[in-house]
Amino acid sequence: MADVVNVRINGQELEVKAGTTAAVAVFMAGVTCFRRSVTGEVRAPLCGMGVCMECRVTIDGVPHSRSCQTLCVEGMEIRTDG
């Protein structure tokens, strides 16, 4: 298994340690707005265990993926609403 994987966050290439969650990778890319509420408010992870659903992003074309529960894999594409 590789020690690092390369992911793309909103078009930005980022190298992260294997086992890093997508939520951590998004923060490492400097993104603080993961999504917006129906009223336009900025949202980001709250619970870190998949319950609050505030960490939802689009991962490899799949919308509403819980980034705090998804481990980064080589070539993963992550898109936020921020």
C-alpha positions, 0 to 999 in steps of 0.5 A, a space after each residue: 500500500 502506498 504511503 501517500 495518495 494524490 487527490 484533487 480538491 476543487 481542481 487543486 492537486 493535493 498529496 495526502 497520507 494514505 488513510 486520510 479522510 476526504 474531510 481532512 484533505 479538504 481542510 488541508 487544501 484550505 477550503 472551509 466551506 464544504 457546502 451551503 445550506 438551503 438558505 445559503 449559510 456556510 457548512 462544514 463538518 461538525 461531528 466528524 462521525 457521519 451523523 450531522 451530514 454537514 460534511 457532504 461533498 461530491 466525491 468522484 461525481 457522487 453528490 452528498 458523500 460524507 467526507 468524514 467517512 470516506 478515505 482518500 484513494 489515488 486519483 479521488 476527485 472532491 468538489 465542495 459547494 464553497 
